[in-house]
C-alpha cells in the first residue's frame, strides 16, 4: 500500500507544472515549520530537529532555483528572505526557542499567498484562460 501511495506522490510531482511545484514547496516548508513549532512546545528535540531540517532543505531548494538574470530585484529580495529564514531555523534548532520558527512561518505563508495570487492572475490573463470562461 505504501509503495502505491509513494508512486502516486511521485507522479503528482513529476507531472506538476513549475507553478504547482513552487506552491508545493512552500506548502511543504509551512507544514514542517508547524510541526517543528509543535515539537518545540512539547520539548521533543528529535522531532524539532527533523522538521526544521526538512523545512531548511526546502528553503535552500527555493533559494537554489532563483534565476537572478531573469528575476532581477525580486530574486535578490527572495534570496535575502530565504537566507534570513535559514538563519532563523538554525538558531531555533540550536536554542529550542520557537520565536524564529514563528517569524519564518509568517514570511513563508505571506510568500505562498503572494505566489497563489500571482499564479491566478497569470492564468486569468492567458489567452487560453480567457477562452475557458
Phi and psi in degrees as GROMACS dihedral restraints (atoms count N, CA, C in turn):
[ dihedral_restraints ]
;  ai    aj    ak    al  type     phi  dphi    fc
    3     4     5     6     1   -63.6    20    10
    4     5     6     7     1   -39.2    20    10
    6     7     8     9     1   -67.2    20    10
    7     8     9    10     1   -34.4    20    10
    9    10    11    12     1   -65.6    20    10
   10    11    12    13     1   -41.9    20    10
   12    13    14    15     1   -64.0    20    10
   13    14    15    16     1   -42.5    20    10
   15    16    17    18     1   -63.0    20    10
   16    17    18    19     1   -40.6    20    10
   18    19    20    21     1   -63.0    20    10
   19    20    21    22     1   -40.8    20    10
   21    22    23    24     1   -61.6    20    10
   22    23    24    25     1   -46.7    20    10
   24    25    26    27     1   -61.7    20    10
   25    26    27    28     1   -43.5    20    10
   27    28    29    30     1   -62.5    20    10
   28    29    30    31     1   -41.8    20    10
   30    31    32    33     1   -64.7    20    10
   31    32    33    34     1   -41.1    20    10
   33    34    35    36     1   -60.8    20    10
   34    35    36    37     1   -39.6    20    10
   36    37    38    39     1   -74.6    20    10
   37    38    39    40     1   -46.0    20    10
   39    40    41    42     1   -69.8    20    10
   40    41    42    43     1   -23.9    20    10
   42    43    44    45     1   -97.4    20    10
   43    44    45    46     1    -0.5    20    10
   45    46    47    48     1   -78.9    20    10
   46    47    48    49     1   152.1    20    10
   48    49    50    51     1   -72.7    20    10
   49    50    51    52     1   165.8    20    10
   51    52    53    54     1   -57.6    20    10
   52    53    54    55     1   -40.0    20    10
   54    55    56    57     1   -64.3    20    10
   55    56    57    58     1   -43.7    20    10
   57    58    59    60     1   -65.0    20    10
   58    59    60    61     1   -40.2    20    10
   60    61    62    63     1   -63.0    20    10
   61    62    63    64     1   -42.2    20    10
   63    64    65    66     1   -58.1    20    10
   64    65    66    67     1   -47.6    20    10
   66    67    68    69     1   -64.0    20    10
   67    68    69    70     1   -38.5    20    10
   69    70    71    72     1   -63.4    20    10
   70    71    72    73     1   -37.9    20    10
   72    73    74    75     1   -64.3    20    10
   73    74    75    76     1   -46.4    20    10
   75    76    77    78     1   -60.5    20    10
   76    77    78    79     1   -45.1    20    10
   78    79    80    81     1   -61.7    20    10
   79    80    81    82     1   -39.3    20    10
   81    82    83    84     1   -64.7    20    10
   82    83    84    85     1   -45.2    20    10
   84    85    86    87     1   -63.6    20    10
   85    86    87    88     1   -38.8    20    10
   87    88    89    90     1   -64.6    20    10
   88    89    90    91     1   -44.1    20    10
   90    91    92    93     1   -60.3    20    10
   91    92    93    94     1   -46.6    20    10
   93    94    95    96     1   -69.2    20    10
   94    95    96    97     1   -32.9    20    10
   96    97    98    99     1   -67.1    20    10
   97    98    99   100     1   -41.0    20    10
   99   100   101   102     1   -62.0    20    10
  100   101   102   103     1   -40.1    20    10
  102   103   104   105     1   -66.3    20    10
  103   104   105   106     1   -38.7    20    10
  105   106   107   108     1   -66.5    20    10
  106   107   108   109     1   -39.8    20    10
  108   109   110   111     1   -61.9    20    10
  109   110   111   112     1   -44.9    20    10
  111   112   113   114     1   -60.8    20    10
  112   113   114   115     1   -42.0    20    10
  114   115   116   117     1   -65.3    20    10
  115   116   117   118     1   -36.7    20    10
  117   118   119   120     1   -61.4    20    10
  118   119   120   121     1   -46.3    20    10
  120   121   122   123     1   -62.8    20    10
  121   122   123   124     1   -32.7    20    10
  123   124   125   126     1   -90.7    20    10
  124   125   126   127     1     2.3    20    10
  126   127   128   129     1    57.9    20    10
  127   128   129   130     1    34.2    20    10
  129   130   131   132     1   -95.8    20    10
  130   131   132   133     1    93.5    20    10
  132   133   134   135     1   -64.2    20    10
  133   134   135   136     1   -43.9    20    10
  135   136   137   138     1   -63.1    20    10
  136   137   138   139     1   -46.0    20    10
  138   139   140   141     1   -65.4    20    10
  139   140   141   142     1   -41.3    20    10
  141   142   143   144     1   -57.7    20    10
  142   143   144   145     1   -51.0    20    10
  144   145   146   147     1   -62.6    20    10
  145   146   147   148     1   -42.0    20    10
  147   148   149   150     1   -63.4    20    10
  148   149   150   151     1   -45.5    20    10
  150   151   152   153     1   -73.0    20    10
  151   152   153   154     1   -36.5    20    10
  153   154   155   156     1   -63.0    20    10
  154   155   156   157     1   -41.7    20    10
  156   157   158   159     1   -60.6    20    10
  157   158   159   160     1   -41.5    20    10
  159   160   161   162     1   -66.5    20    10
  160   161   162   163     1   -44.9    20    10
  162   163   164   165     1   -62.5    20    10
  163   164   165   166     1   -41.6    20    10
  165   166   167   168     1   -59.7    20    10
  166   167   168   169     1   -46.7    20    10
  168   169   170   171     1   -59.0    20    10
  169   170   171   172     1   -41.3    20    10
  171   172   173   174     1   -67.1    20    10
  172   173   174   175     1   -43.7    20    10
  174   175   176   177     1   -62.1    20    10
  175   176   177   178     1   -39.4    20    10
  177   178   179   180     1   -67.0    20    10
  178   179   180   181     1   -36.5    20    10
  180   181   182   183     1   -64.8    20    10
  181   182   183   184     1   -43.3    20    10
  183   184   185   186     1   -58.6    20    10
  184   185   186   187     1   -42.7    20    10
  186   187   188   189     1   -65.7    20    10
  187   188   189   190     1   -42.6    20    10
  189   190   191   192     1   -67.6    20    10
  190   191   192   193     1   -22.3    20    10
  192   193   194   195     1   -91.5    20    10
  193   194   195   196     1    -0.5    20    10
  195   196   197   198     1   -64.8    20    10
  196   197   198   199     1   137.3    20    10
  198   199   200   201     1  -112.0    20    10
  199   200   201   202     1    99.0    20    10
  201   202   203   204     1   -68.8    20    10
  202   203   204   205     1   -23.9    20    10
  204   205   206   207     1   -69.4    20    10
  205   206   207   208     1   -39.0    20    10
  207   208   209   210     1   -89.2    20    10
  208   209   210   211     1   -41.4    20    10
  210   211   212   213     1   -79.1    20    10
  211   212   213   214     1   -22.1    20    10
  213   214   215   216     1    54.1    20    10
  214   215   216   217     1  -129.5    20    10
  216   217   218   219     1   -62.8    20    10
  217   218   219   220     1   -36.7    20    10
  219   220   221   222     1   -63.0    20    10
  220   221   222   223     1   -45.7    20    10
  222   223   224   225     1   -67.6    20    10
  223   224   225   226     1   -32.5    20    10
  225   226   227   228     1   -66.1    20    10
  226   227   228   229     1   -42.4    20    10
  228   229   230   231     1   -66.0    20    10
  229   230   231   232     1   -41.1    20    10
  231   232   233   234     1   -62.2    20    10
  232   233   234   235     1   -41.7    20    10
  234   235   236   237     1   -59.4    20    10
  235   236   237   238     1   -43.2    20    10
  237   238   239   240     1   -63.1    20    10
  238   239   240   241     1   -40.9    20    10
  240   241   242   243     1   -64.1    20    10
  241   242   243   244     1   -44.4    20    10
  243   244   245   246     1   -63.0    20    10
  244   245   246   247     1   -38.1    20    10
  246   247   248   249     1   -67.7    20    10
  247   248   249   250     1   -40.1    20    10
  249   250   251   252     1   -61.3    20    10
  250   251   252   253     1   -46.3    20    10
  252   253   254   255     1   -60.5    20    10
  253   254   255   256     1   -45.2    20    10
  255   256   257   258     1   -61.8    20    10
  256   257   258   259     1   -37.4    20    10
  258   259   260   261     1   -65.1    20    10
  259   260   261   262     1   -42.6    20    10
  261   262   263   264     1   -64.0    20    10
  262   263   264   265     1   -40.7    20    10
  264   265   266   267     1   -64.1    20    10
  265   266   267   268     1   -42.3    20    10
  267   268   269   270     1   -63.3    20    10
  268   269   270   271     1   -46.1    20    10
  270   271   272   273     1   -61.4    20    10
  271   272   273   274     1   -43.7    20    10
  273   274   275   276     1   -66.7    20    10
  274   275   276   277     1   -35.0    20    10
  276   277   278   279     1   -67.0    20    10
  277   278   279   280     1   -38.5    20    10
  279   280   281   282     1   -73.3    20    10
  280   281   282   283     1   -45.2    20    10
  282   283   284   285     1   -86.5    20    10
  283   284   285   286     1   -27.9    20    10
  285   286   287   288     1    82.8    20    10
  286   287   288   289     1     2.0    20    10
  288   289   290   291     1   -84.3    20    10
  289   290   291   292     1   122.1    20    10
  291   292   293   294     1   -78.1    20    10
  292   293   294   295     1    -0.7    20    10
  294   295   296   297     1   -54.3    20    10
  295   296   297   298     1   -48.6    20    10
  297   298   299   300     1   -64.6    20    10
  298   299   300   301     1   -30.3    20    10
  300   301   302   303     1   -69.3    20    10
  301   302   303   304     1   -41.7    20    10
  303   304   305   306     1   -63.0    20    10
  304   305   306   307     1   -42.9    20    10
  306   307   308   309     1   -63.2    20    10
  307   308   309   310     1   -43.6    20    10
  309   310   311   312     1   -64.8    20    10
  310   311   312   313     1   -40.6    20    10
  312   313   314   315     1   -60.5    20    10
  313   314   315   316     1   -44.7    20    10
  315   316   317   318     1   -59.2    20    10
  316   317   318   319     1   -44.0    20    10
  318   319   320   321     1   -63.6    20    10
  319   320   321   322     1   -48.0    20    10
  321   322   323   324     1   -65.6    20    10
  322   323   324   325     1   -38.0    20    10
  324   325   326   327     1   -66.3    20    10
  325   326   327   328     1   -37.9    20    10
  327   328   329   330     1   -66.0    20    10
  328   329   330   331     1   -45.1    20    10
  330   331   332   333     1   -63.0    20    10
  331   332   333   334     1   -42.8    20    10
  333   334   335   336     1   -59.0    20    10
  334   335   336   337     1   -48.0    20    10
  336   337   338   339     1   -60.9    20    10
  337   338   339   340     1   -39.8    20    10
  339   340   341   342     1   -63.5    20    10
  340   341   342   343     1   -42.4    20    10
  342   343   344   345     1   -67.5    20    10
  343   344   345   346     1   -38.8    20    10
  345   346   347   348     1   -58.8    20    10
  346   347   348   349     1   -46.8    20    10
  348   349   350   351     1   -62.8    20    10
  349   350   351   352     1   -43.1    20    10
  351   352   353   354     1   -64.5    20    10
  352   353   354   355     1   -41.3    20    10
  354   355   356   357     1   -67.2    20    10
  355   356   357   358     1   -41.3    20    10
  357   358   359   360     1   -62.3    20    10
  358   359   360   361     1   -41.0    20    10
  360   361   362   363     1   -64.0    20    10
  361   362   363   364     1   -42.6    20    10
  363   364   365   366     1   -61.6    20    10
  364   365   366   367     1   -43.8    20    10
  366   367   368   369     1   -63.0    20    10
  367   368   369   370     1   -39.1    20    10
  369   370   371   372     1   -66.5    20    10
  370   371   372   373     1   -31.7    20    10
  372   373   374   375     1   -89.1    20    10
  373   374   375   376     1    -6.1    20    10
  375   376   377   378     1   -73.7    20    10
  376   377   378   379     1   141.2    20    10
  378   379   380   381     1   -55.8    20    10
  379   380   381   382     1   -38.6    20    10
  381   382   383   384     1   -67.5    20    10
  382   383   384   385     1   -31.5    20    10
  384   385   386   387     1   -68.0    20    10
  385   386   387   388     1   -35.1    20    10
  387   388   389   390     1   -68.3    20    10
  388   389   390   391     1   -40.1    20    10
  390   391   392   393     1   -65.8    20    10
  391   392   393   394     1   -29.9    20    10
  393   394   395   396     1   -75.9    20    10
  394   395   396   397     1   -12.7    20    10
